[in-house]
Amino acid sequence: MKPAVFLRVSIKYLWNYRRRYLFLFLALGFGFAVVTVISSLKDGMKENLYQSAQSHYAGDITVMGYQKAAIDNRLTSTEIEYILASSEQAKINPVSTAVRTALFGRNEGTLYFNGNAVPLKYVVGVDWEREKKYFDKLSYETVPDLLDNESVLLSFPIARELGARQGDSVLLEVLTETGQRNTGVFITAGIVEDSSFFGYYKLYMARPALNNLIGFAEDDCSLIGFFLKDRANIEPERKALHDQLQSRMTTAPLVYDRNSFDKETDKIGEGITAFLITLQVYLSEVAQLMDAIDLASWVLYGMMLAIIMVSAGVTCRLILHERTRETGTMRAIGFYEGDVRFILELEILCMAVISIIAGFILALFINWGLSYTSFGWFPGFEIFLQNGKLNAQYLPGTIAANILAVFCMLAIAIWGPIFQNSRSPLPEMLSGGVR
C-alpha cells in the first residue's frame, strides 16, 4: 500500500504546484518533440534511401556477371541456372527475385526525339510481369496503359528535355556487345516522376528487347537480384550463396566497399566472373553523406538533452526551495528521508510522463508539417524522400531510447537538489532556511 499512497501524494502535489512546473513541462515537452523529430526523420531518410537503392539495384543481394574488357555485364542462361540453383541450395528464400539487363558505365545509351538527343545514365531491361508490383508502386506523371516489348518508361527529366509525351515514338541508340551502334524505335508508355539520384535520366524497357539491341541472347541478363525477408540476415545469406555458387562458376571474393569492388574487377580473367554485391557496396559513397547527417543530428540531439537537463535542474531547485517548510513538515510527522526523496522523484516522474506524451503529439504535428515542405532547392536530396516528401519513421527502439535519454538527463538534473533538500537539518527546513 505504501507505494500507492506515495503515488497519490505525488499526484496531489503535482496538481497543486502545476503552475510552478509549467516551465519544466514546456521545456521537457518541446525538448522531447525536437529529439523525436530529429531521430524519426533520420530513420525515415535512411529507410527511404535504402528502399530507393534496393529498387534501383534490384535487391538486397545482387549477383552481377563481369567479363574482361566487355562493354556490358552479362550472365548467360547457364550462369542464371547456376545462380538460381545456388540460391535454393543456400536456402535464401527471397521475397522476390529480379532478373535485369542494365546498361551503365560504358554503355548508357542515347535517346532521340523530334531532333533532340539526351544521353542516358541508366537503361534497364526488366521483365514487366515479374516486377509488376514494383512498377505499380512508382509515381507517374502519365500512367502507362500497356507495357510490352515495344514500350519504354522515361523518367521525368528525360521527357522534359526531349519534349516527349505518352504515346510518342522515341529512338534509342546503344552499343552492341561487339562495339557497333544499334538503334530501335519504341513507344513512350509512361513517364515516371523521379528526379532523384537513382532515377535521373533513367529508362525502363523490356529485357528481351534490350537484349536484342545489344546482341545478347533473349534469356541473357546482366544481374539477378534477391529481395530478402530480413535485412539482418543479408551478410550470412550472401556468404551462404557465395559458398554454393563458387563451386559451380568463377566467383569473385566478397567485397564490402566500392574501392574493394573496383580492385577485384581489375583482377578478373577470361570468361564470366560473378560478383555478389550488397547495397553496402553500392552506397559506400552515399554513406559518407549519411555519416554527416548522423553527426549533425547527434549534435542537435545532444544540445536538446543538455537544455532539458539544465531546465530541469534550475526548475527543481526553485520549486524545492519554495517547498522547504512543506518537506520539513513531512519529515516532522514521520516520513523518512528516503520517503521524501521518493515522493519528490515520483512527482517529477509523473510530470515527465505527461510532458513526453505531449511532446510526442507535438512531434507528430511538426513532422506532418515538414512532410509538406518542398526540398527541391537541395540538389540530390530526393534520394532521402518518399514521393517527394520527408517520411518520419517512429521505430519502437528509437522512441524507447529517446524516452530513456530524457529520463536519464532528468535524473541527473534532479538528484542533487532533491538529495540536498531531504538531507537538510529539520529545524532549518521548518524555518525555510535551506541553503
Contacts in CASP RR format, 6 or more apart in sequence:
PFRMAT RR
TARGET T0000
AUTHOR 0000-0000-0000
METHOD contacts of the structure
MODEL  1
MKPAVFLRVSIKYLWNYRRRYLFLFLALGFGFAVVTVISSLKDGMKENLY
QSAQSHYAGDITVMGYQKAAIDNRLTSTEIEYILASSEQAKINPVSTAVR
TALFGRNEGTLYFNGNAVPLKYVVGVDWEREKKYFDKLSYETVPDLLDNE
SVLLSFPIARELGARQGDSVLLEVLTETGQRNTGVFITAGIVEDSSFFGY
YKLYMARPALNNLIGFAEDDCSLIGFFLKDRANIEPERKALHDQLQSRMT
TAPLVYDRNSFDKETDKIGEGITAFLITLQVYLSEVAQLMDAIDLASWVL
YGMMLAIIMVSAGVTCRLILHERTRETGTMRAIGFYEGDVRFILELEILC
MAVISIIAGFILALFINWGLSYTSFGWFPGFEIFLQNGKLNAQYLPGTIA
ANILAVFCMLAIAIWGPIFQNSRSPLPEMLSGGVR
6 339 0 8 1.000
6 342 0 8 1.000
6 343 0 8 1.000
6 346 0 8 1.000
7 346 0 8 1.000
7 350 0 8 1.000
9 343 0 8 1.000
10 343 0 8 1.000
10 344 0 8 1.000
10 346 0 8 1.000
10 347 0 8 1.000
10 349 0 8 1.000
10 350 0 8 1.000
11 347 0 8 1.000
11 350 0 8 1.000
13 343 0 8 1.000
13 347 0 8 1.000
14 21 0 8 1.000
14 347 0 8 1.000
14 350 0 8 1.000
14 351 0 8 1.000
17 319 0 8 1.000
17 323 0 8 1.000
20 315 0 8 1.000
20 318 0 8 1.000
20 319 0 8 1.000
20 322 0 8 1.000
21 315 0 8 1.000
21 319 0 8 1.000
21 351 0 8 1.000
23 311 0 8 1.000
23 315 0 8 1.000
24 311 0 8 1.000
24 312 0 8 1.000
24 315 0 8 1.000
24 316 0 8 1.000
24 348 0 8 1.000
24 351 0 8 1.000
24 355 0 8 1.000
25 351 0 8 1.000
25 354 0 8 1.000
25 355 0 8 1.000
25 358 0 8 1.000
27 307 0 8 1.000
27 308 0 8 1.000
27 311 0 8 1.000
27 312 0 8 1.000
27 315 0 8 1.000
28 308 0 8 1.000
28 311 0 8 1.000
28 312 0 8 1.000
28 351 0 8 1.000
28 352 0 8 1.000
28 355 0 8 1.000
28 356 0 8 1.000
28 359 0 8 1.000
28 406 0 8 1.000
28 410 0 8 1.000
29 355 0 8 1.000
29 356 0 8 1.000
29 358 0 8 1.000
29 359 0 8 1.000
29 362 0 8 1.000
30 359 0 8 1.000
30 362 0 8 1.000
31 304 0 8 1.000
31 307 0 8 1.000
31 308 0 8 1.000
31 359 0 8 1.000
31 406 0 8 1.000
32 308 0 8 1.000
32 355 0 8 1.000
32 356 0 8 1.000
32 359 0 8 1.000
32 360 0 8 1.000
32 363 0 8 1.000
32 402 0 8 1.000
32 403 0 8 1.000
32 406 0 8 1.000
33 359 0 8 1.000
33 360 0 8 1.000
33 362 0 8 1.000
33 363 0 8 1.000
33 366 0 8 1.000
34 300 0 8 1.000
34 304 0 8 1.000
34 363 0 8 1.000
35 301 0 8 1.000
35 304 0 8 1.000
35 305 0 8 1.000
35 402 0 8 1.000
35 405 0 8 1.000
35 406 0 8 1.000
36 359 0 8 1.000
36 360 0 8 1.000
36 363 0 8 1.000
36 394 0 8 1.000
36 399 0 8 1.000
36 402 0 8 1.000
37 363 0 8 1.000
37 366 0 8 1.000
37 367 0 8 1.000
37 370 0 8 1.000
37 392 0 8 1.000
38 297 0 8 1.000
38 300 0 8 1.000
38 301 0 8 1.000
38 304 0 8 1.000
39 297 0 8 1.000
39 301 0 8 1.000
39 398 0 8 1.000
39 399 0 8 1.000
39 401 0 8 1.000
39 402 0 8 1.000
40 363 0 8 1.000
40 367 0 8 1.000
40 392 0 8 1.000
40 393 0 8 1.000
40 394 0 8 1.000
40 395 0 8 1.000
40 398 0 8 1.000
41 367 0 8 1.000
41 370 0 8 1.000
41 390 0 8 1.000
41 392 0 8 1.000
42 293 0 8 1.000
42 294 0 8 1.000
42 297 0 8 1.000
43 392 0 8 1.000
43 393 0 8 1.000
43 395 0 8 1.000
43 398 0 8 1.000
44 384 0 8 1.000
44 390 0 8 1.000
44 391 0 8 1.000
44 392 0 8 1.000
44 393 0 8 1.000
45 290 0 8 1.000
45 293 0 8 1.000
45 384 0 8 1.000
45 390 0 8 1.000
46 290 0 8 1.000
47 391 0 8 1.000
47 393 0 8 1.000
48 383 0 8 1.000
48 384 0 8 1.000
48 385 0 8 1.000
48 386 0 8 1.000
48 391 0 8 1.000
49 283 0 8 1.000
49 286 0 8 1.000
49 290 0 8 1.000
49 383 0 8 1.000
49 384 0 8 1.000
50 279 0 8 1.000
51 386 0 8 1.000
52 196 0 8 1.000
52 198 0 8 1.000
52 383 0 8 1.000
53 198 0 8 1.000
53 279 0 8 1.000
53 282 0 8 1.000
53 283 0 8 1.000
53 286 0 8 1.000
53 383 0 8 1.000
54 60 0 8 1.000
54 227 0 8 1.000
54 279 0 8 1.000
55 134 0 8 1.000
55 198 0 8 1.000
56 198 0 8 1.000
56 199 0 8 1.000
57 225 0 8 1.000
57 277 0 8 1.000
57 279 0 8 1.000
57 282 0 8 1.000
58 98 0 8 1.000
58 100 0 8 1.000
58 102 0 8 1.000
58 223 0 8 1.000
58 224 0 8 1.000
58 225 0 8 1.000
59 98 0 8 1.000
59 225 0 8 1.000
59 226 0 8 1.000
59 227 0 8 1.000
59 228 0 8 1.000
59 279 0 8 1.000
60 225 0 8 1.000
60 226 0 8 1.000
60 227 0 8 1.000
60 228 0 8 1.000
60 231 0 8 1.000
60 234 0 8 1.000
60 278 0 8 1.000
60 279 0 8 1.000
61 92 0 8 1.000
61 225 0 8 1.000
61 226 0 8 1.000
61 228 0 8 1.000
61 234 0 8 1.000
61 237 0 8 1.000
61 238 0 8 1.000
61 241 0 8 1.000
61 276 0 8 1.000
61 277 0 8 1.000
61 278 0 8 1.000
62 223 0 8 1.000
62 224 0 8 1.000
62 225 0 8 1.000
62 226 0 8 1.000
62 276 0 8 1.000
62 277 0 8 1.000
62 278 0 8 1.000
63 75 0 8 1.000
63 83 0 8 1.000
63 223 0 8 1.000
63 224 0 8 1.000
63 225 0 8 1.000
63 226 0 8 1.000
63 241 0 8 1.000
63 245 0 8 1.000
63 274 0 8 1.000
63 275 0 8 1.000
63 276 0 8 1.000
63 277 0 8 1.000
64 73 0 8 1.000
64 75 0 8 1.000
64 222 0 8 1.000
64 223 0 8 1.000
64 274 0 8 1.000
64 275 0 8 1.000
64 277 0 8 1.000
65 73 0 8 1.000
65 74 0 8 1.000
65 75 0 8 1.000
65 79 0 8 1.000
65 222 0 8 1.000
65 223 0 8 1.000
65 272 0 8 1.000
65 273 0 8 1.000
65 274 0 8 1.000
65 275 0 8 1.000
66 73 0 8 1.000
66 252 0 8 1.000
66 265 0 8 1.000
66 268 0 8 1.000
66 272 0 8 1.000
66 273 0 8 1.000
66 274 0 8 1.000
66 275 0 8 1.000
67 73 0 8 1.000
67 74 0 8 1.000
67 268 0 8 1.000
67 271 0 8 1.000
67 272 0 8 1.000
67 273 0 8 1.000
68 268 0 8 1.000
68 269 0 8 1.000
68 270 0 8 1.000
68 271 0 8 1.000
70 177 0 8 1.000
71 106 0 8 1.000
71 107 0 8 1.000
71 175 0 8 1.000
71 176 0 8 1.000
71 177 0 8 1.000
71 179 0 8 1.000
71 214 0 8 1.000
72 101 0 8 1.000
72 103 0 8 1.000
72 106 0 8 1.000
72 107 0 8 1.000
72 177 0 8 1.000
72 214 0 8 1.000
72 216 0 8 1.000
72 222 0 8 1.000
73 102 0 8 1.000
73 222 0 8 1.000
73 223 0 8 1.000
74 177 0 8 1.000
74 216 0 8 1.000
74 220 0 8 1.000
74 221 0 8 1.000
74 222 0 8 1.000
74 272 0 8 1.000
75 83 0 8 1.000
75 220 0 8 1.000
75 221 0 8 1.000
75 222 0 8 1.000
75 223 0 8 1.000
75 224 0 8 1.000
75 272 0 8 1.000
75 274 0 8 1.000
76 217 0 8 1.000
76 219 0 8 1.000
76 220 0 8 1.000
76 272 0 8 1.000
77 217 0 8 1.000
77 219 0 8 1.000
77 220 0 8 1.000
79 249 0 8 1.000
79 272 0 8 1.000
79 274 0 8 1.000
80 99 0 8 1.000
80 219 0 8 1.000
80 220 0 8 1.000
80 221 0 8 1.000
80 224 0 8 1.000
82 245 0 8 1.000
82 248 0 8 1.000
82 249 0 8 1.000
83 224 0 8 1.000
83 245 0 8 1.000
83 274 0 8 1.000
84 97 0 8 1.000
84 224 0 8 1.000
85 248 0 8 1.000
86 241 0 8 1.000
86 244 0 8 1.000
86 245 0 8 1.000
86 248 0 8 1.000
87 94 0 8 1.000
87 97 0 8 1.000
87 226 0 8 1.000
87 241 0 8 1.000
87 244 0 8 1.000
89 244 0 8 1.000
90 237 0 8 1.000
90 240 0 8 1.000
90 241 0 8 1.000
90 243 0 8 1.000
90 244 0 8 1.000
91 240 0 8 1.000
92 226 0 8 1.000
92 228 0 8 1.000
92 237 0 8 1.000
92 240 0 8 1.000
92 241 0 8 1.000
93 229 0 8 1.000
94 225 0 8 1.000
94 226 0 8 1.000
94 227 0 8 1.000
94 228 0 8 1.000
94 229 0 8 1.000
95 227 0 8 1.000
95 228 0 8 1.000
95 229 0 8 1.000
96 130 0 8 1.000
96 131 0 8 1.000
96 133 0 8 1.000
96 227 0 8 1.000
97 130 0 8 1.000
97 224 0 8 1.000
97 225 0 8 1.000
97 226 0 8 1.000
97 227 0 8 1.000
98 126 0 8 1.000
98 130 0 8 1.000
98 131 0 8 1.000
98 134 0 8 1.000
98 223 0 8 1.000
98 224 0 8 1.000
98 225 0 8 1.000
98 227 0 8 1.000
99 127 0 8 1.000
99 130 0 8 1.000
99 207 0 8 1.000
99 221 0 8 1.000
99 223 0 8 1.000
99 224 0 8 1.000
99 225 0 8 1.000
100 124 0 8 1.000
100 125 0 8 1.000
100 126 0 8 1.000
100 127 0 8 1.000
100 207 0 8 1.000
100 221 0 8 1.000
100 222 0 8 1.000
100 223 0 8 1.000
100 224 0 8 1.000
100 225 0 8 1.000
101 124 0 8 1.000
101 125 0 8 1.000
101 207 0 8 1.000
101 210 0 8 1.000
101 211 0 8 1.000
101 214 0 8 1.000
101 216 0 8 1.000
101 220 0 8 1.000
101 221 0 8 1.000
101 222 0 8 1.000
102 122 0 8 1.000
102 123 0 8 1.000
102 124 0 8 1.000
102 125 0 8 1.000
102 222 0 8 1.000
102 223 0 8 1.000
103 109 0 8 1.000
103 120 0 8 1.000
103 122 0 8 1.000
103 123 0 8 1.000
103 124 0 8 1.000
103 174 0 8 1.000
103 210 0 8 1.000
103 214 0 8 1.000
103 222 0 8 1.000
104 121 0 8 1.000
104 122 0 8 1.000
104 123 0 8 1.000
106 175 0 8 1.000
107 174 0 8 1.000
107 175 0 8 1.000
107 214 0 8 1.000
108 119 0 8 1.000
108 120 0 8 1.000
108 121 0 8 1.000
108 122 0 8 1.000
108 123 0 8 1.000
109 119 0 8 1.000
109 120 0 8 1.000
109 123 0 8 1.000
109 172 0 8 1.000
109 173 0 8 1.000
109 174 0 8 1.000
109 175 0 8 1.000
110 117 0 8 1.000
110 118 0 8 1.000
110 119 0 8 1.000
110 120 0 8 1.000
110 172 0 8 1.000
110 173 0 8 1.000
110 174 0 8 1.000
111 117 0 8 1.000
111 118 0 8 1.000
111 120 0 8 1.000
111 154 0 8 1.000
111 158 0 8 1.000
111 162 0 8 1.000
111 170 0 8 1.000
111 171 0 8 1.000
111 172 0 8 1.000
111 173 0 8 1.000
111 203 0 8 1.000
112 162 0 8 1.000
112 170 0 8 1.000
112 171 0 8 1.000
112 172 0 8 1.000
112 173 0 8 1.000
113 162 0 8 1.000
113 163 0 8 1.000
113 164 0 8 1.000
113 168 0 8 1.000
113 169 0 8 1.000
113 170 0 8 1.000
113 171 0 8 1.000
114 162 0 8 1.000
114 163 0 8 1.000
114 164 0 8 1.000
116 161 0 8 1.000
116 162 0 8 1.000
116 163 0 8 1.000
118 158 0 8 1.000
118 161 0 8 1.000
118 162 0 8 1.000
118 201 0 8 1.000
119 201 0 8 1.000
120 158 0 8 1.000
120 201 0 8 1.000
120 202 0 8 1.000
120 203 0 8 1.000
121 199 0 8 1.000
121 200 0 8 1.000
121 201 0 8 1.000
121 202 0 8 1.000
122 199 0 8 1.000
122 201 0 8 1.000
122 202 0 8 1.000
122 203 0 8 1.000
123 172 0 8 1.000
123 174 0 8 1.000
123 202 0 8 1.000
123 203 0 8 1.000
123 205 0 8 1.000
123 210 0 8 1.000
124 202 0 8 1.000
124 203 0 8 1.000
124 204 0 8 1.000
124 205 0 8 1.000
125 204 0 8 1.000
125 205 0 8 1.000
125 206 0 8 1.000
125 207 0 8 1.000
125 209 0 8 1.000
125 210 0 8 1.000
126 135 0 8 1.000
126 204 0 8 1.000
126 205 0 8 1.000
126 206 0 8 1.000
126 207 0 8 1.000
127 206 0 8 1.000
127 207 0 8 1.000
128 135 0 8 1.000
128 147 0 8 1.000
128 148 0 8 1.000
128 151 0 8 1.000
128 206 0 8 1.000
135 144 0 8 1.000
135 147 0 8 1.000
135 153 0 8 1.000
135 204 0 8 1.000
138 192 0 8 1.000
138 193 0 8 1.000
138 194 0 8 1.000
139 192 0 8 1.000
139 193 0 8 1.000
139 194 0 8 1.000
139 387 0 8 1.000
140 190 0 8 1.000
140 191 0 8 1.000
140 192 0 8 1.000
140 193 0 8 1.000
141 156 0 8 1.000
141 159 0 8 1.000
141 190 0 8 1.000
141 191 0 8 1.000
141 192 0 8 1.000
141 193 0 8 1.000
142 165 0 8 1.000
142 166 0 8 1.000
142 190 0 8 1.000
142 191 0 8 1.000
143 190 0 8 1.000
144 151 0 8 1.000
144 153 0 8 1.000
144 166 0 8 1.000
144 189 0 8 1.000
144 190 0 8 1.000
145 189 0 8 1.000
146 189 0 8 1.000
147 153 0 8 1.000
147 189 0 8 1.000
147 206 0 8 1.000
148 206 0 8 1.000
149 206 0 8 1.000
149 208 0 8 1.000
149 209 0 8 1.000
150 186 0 8 1.000
150 187 0 8 1.000
150 206 0 8 1.000
150 209 0 8 1.000
151 186 0 8 1.000
151 187 0 8 1.000
151 189 0 8 1.000
151 205 0 8 1.000
151 206 0 8 1.000
152 170 0 8 1.000
152 172 0 8 1.000
152 186 0 8 1.000
152 187 0 8 1.000
152 188 0 8 1.000
152 189 0 8 1.000
152 203 0 8 1.000
152 204 0 8 1.000
152 205 0 8 1.000
153 188 0 8 1.000
153 189 0 8 1.000
153 190 0 8 1.000
153 191 0 8 1.000
153 192 0 8 1.000
153 203 0 8 1.000
153 204 0 8 1.000
153 205 0 8 1.000
154 162 0 8 1.000
154 164 0 8 1.000
154 170 0 8 1.000
154 188 0 8 1.000
154 190 0 8 1.000
154 191 0 8 1.000
154 192 0 8 1.000
154 203 0 8 1.000
155 191 0 8 1.000
155 192 0 8 1.000
155 194 0 8 1.000
155 195 0 8 1.000
155 199 0 8 1.000
155 200 0 8 1.000
155 201 0 8 1.000
155 202 0 8 1.000
155 203 0 8 1.000
156 191 0 8 1.000
156 192 0 8 1.000
156 193 0 8 1.000
156 194 0 8 1.000
156 195 0 8 1.000
157 195 0 8 1.000
157 200 0 8 1.000
157 201 0 8 1.000
158 164 0 8 1.000
158 201 0 8 1.000
158 202 0 8 1.000
158 203 0 8 1.000
159 165 0 8 1.000
159 188 0 8 1.000
159 191 0 8 1.000
162 170 0 8 1.000
164 170 0 8 1.000
164 188 0 8 1.000
164 191 0 8 1.000
165 188 0 8 1.000
165 191 0 8 1.000
166 188 0 8 1.000
166 189 0 8 1.000
166 190 0 8 1.000
166 191 0 8 1.000
167 187 0 8 1.000
167 188 0 8 1.000
167 189 0 8 1.000
167 190 0 8 1.000
168 187 0 8 1.000
168 188 0 8 1.000
169 185 0 8 1.000
169 186 0 8 1.000
169 187 0 8 1.000
169 188 0 8 1.000
170 185 0 8 1.000
170 186 0 8 1.000
170 187 0 8 1.000
170 188 0 8 1.000
171 183 0 8 1.000
171 184 0 8 1.000
171 185 0 8 1.000
172 183 0 8 1.000
172 184 0 8 1.000
172 185 0 8 1.000
172 186 0 8 1.000
172 203 0 8 1.000
172 205 0 8 1.000
172 213 0 8 1.000
173 181 0 8 1.000
173 182 0 8 1.000
173 183 0 8 1.000
173 184 0 8 1.000
174 181 0 8 1.000
174 182 0 8 1.000
174 183 0 8 1.000
174 210 0 8 1.000
174 213 0 8 1.000
174 214 0 8 1.000
175 181 0 8 1.000
175 182 0 8 1.000
175 214 0 8 1.000
176 182 0 8 1.000
176 213 0 8 1.000
176 214 0 8 1.000
176 215 0 8 1.000
177 214 0 8 1.000
177 215 0 8 1.000
177 216 0 8 1.000
182 213 0 8 1.000
182 214 0 8 1.000
182 215 0 8 1.000
183 213 0 8 1.000
184 213 0 8 1.000
186 205 0 8 1.000
186 209 0 8 1.000
192 199 0 8 1.000
192 202 0 8 1.000
192 204 0 8 1.000
194 200 0 8 1.000
194 202 0 8 1.000
194 382 0 8 1.000
195 382 0 8 1.000
196 380 0 8 1.000
196 382 0 8 1.000
196 383 0 8 1.000
196 385 0 8 1.000
197 286 0 8 1.000
197 380 0 8 1.000
197 382 0 8 1.000
197 383 0 8 1.000
198 383 0 8 1.000
207 221 0 8 1.000
208 218 0 8 1.000
210 216 0 8 1.000
211 217 0 8 1.000
211 218 0 8 1.000
211 219 0 8 1.000
211 220 0 8 1.000
211 221 0 8 1.000
212 218 0 8 1.000
226 241 0 8 1.000
228 234 0 8 1.000
228 237 0 8 1.000
234 278 0 8 1.000
235 278 0 8 1.000
238 254 0 8 1.000
238 276 0 8 1.000
238 278 0 8 1.000
239 254 0 8 1.000
241 276 0 8 1.000
242 251 0 8 1.000
242 254 0 8 1.000
242 276 0 8 1.000
245 251 0 8 1.000
245 274 0 8 1.000
245 276 0 8 1.000
249 272 0 8 1.000
249 274 0 8 1.000
250 271 0 8 1.000
250 272 0 8 1.000
250 273 0 8 1.000
250 274 0 8 1.000
251 273 0 8 1.000
251 274 0 8 1.000
251 275 0 8 1.000
251 276 0 8 1.000
252 264 0 8 1.000
252 265 0 8 1.000
252 267 0 8 1.000
252 268 0 8 1.000
252 273 0 8 1.000
252 274 0 8 1.000
252 275 0 8 1.000
252 276 0 8 1.000
253 264 0 8 1.000
254 276 0 8 1.000
255 261 0 8 1.000
255 264 0 8 1.000
255 275 0 8 1.000
255 277 0 8 1.000
255 281 0 8 1.000
256 280 0 8 1.000
256 281 0 8 1.000
257 280 0 8 1.000
257 281 0 8 1.000
257 284 0 8 1.000
258 281 0 8 1.000
258 282 0 8 1.000
258 284 0 8 1.000
258 285 0 8 1.000
259 284 0 8 1.000
260 281 0 8 1.000
261 275 0 8 1.000
261 277 0 8 1.000
261 281 0 8 1.000
264 275 0 8 1.000
265 275 0 8 1.000
280 287 0 8 1.000
286 383 0 8 1.000
305 405 0 8 1.000
305 406 0 8 1.000
305 409 0 8 1.000
306 409 0 8 1.000
308 406 0 8 1.000
308 409 0 8 1.000
308 410 0 8 1.000
308 413 0 8 1.000
309 409 0 8 1.000
309 410 0 8 1.000
309 412 0 8 1.000
309 413 0 8 1.000
310 413 0 8 1.000
311 413 0 8 1.000
312 348 0 8 1.000
312 409 0 8 1.000
312 410 0 8 1.000
312 413 0 8 1.000
312 414 0 8 1.000
313 413 0 8 1.000
313 414 0 8 1.000
313 417 0 8 1.000
316 348 0 8 1.000
316 413 0 8 1.000
316 414 0 8 1.000
316 417 0 8 1.000
316 418 0 8 1.000
317 417 0 8 1.000
320 327 0 8 1.000
320 344 0 8 1.000
320 417 0 8 1.000
320 418 0 8 1.000
320 421 0 8 1.000
320 434 0 8 1.000
321 434 0 8 1.000
324 421 0 8 1.000
324 424 0 8 1.000
324 429 0 8 1.000
324 432 0 8 1.000
324 433 0 8 1.000
324 434 0 8 1.000
325 429 0 8 1.000
325 430 0 8 1.000
325 431 0 8 1.000
325 432 0 8 1.000
327 340 0 8 1.000
327 344 0 8 1.000
327 421 0 8 1.000
327 422 0 8 1.000
327 429 0 8 1.000
328 426 0 8 1.000
328 429 0 8 1.000
328 430 0 8 1.000
329 430 0 8 1.000
330 339 0 8 1.000
330 340 0 8 1.000
330 343 0 8 1.000
331 337 0 8 1.000
331 340 0 8 1.000
331 422 0 8 1.000
331 426 0 8 1.000
331 429 0 8 1.000
332 426 0 8 1.000
332 430 0 8 1.000
335 343 0 8 1.000
337 422 0 8 1.000
337 423 0 8 1.000
338 422 0 8 1.000
340 421 0 8 1.000
340 422 0 8 1.000
341 418 0 8 1.000
341 419 0 8 1.000
341 422 0 8 1.000
344 414 0 8 1.000
344 418 0 8 1.000
344 421 0 8 1.000
344 422 0 8 1.000
345 414 0 8 1.000
345 418 0 8 1.000
348 410 0 8 1.000
348 414 0 8 1.000
349 407 0 8 1.000
352 406 0 8 1.000
352 407 0 8 1.000
352 410 0 8 1.000
356 403 0 8 1.000
356 406 0 8 1.000
360 399 0 8 1.000
367 390 0 8 1.000
367 392 0 8 1.000
370 390 0 8 1.000
370 392 0 8 1.000
371 389 0 8 1.000
371 390 0 8 1.000
371 391 0 8 1.000
371 392 0 8 1.000
372 389 0 8 1.000
373 390 0 8 1.000
375 381 0 8 1.000
375 382 0 8 1.000
375 385 0 8 1.000
375 388 0 8 1.000
375 390 0 8 1.000
376 382 0 8 1.000
382 388 0 8 1.000
384 390 0 8 1.000
385 391 0 8 1.000
420 434 0 8 1.000
420 435 0 8 1.000
421 429 0 8 1.000
421 434 0 8 1.000
424 434 0 8 1.000
424 435 0 8 1.000
428 434 0 8 1.000
428 435 0 8 1.000
END
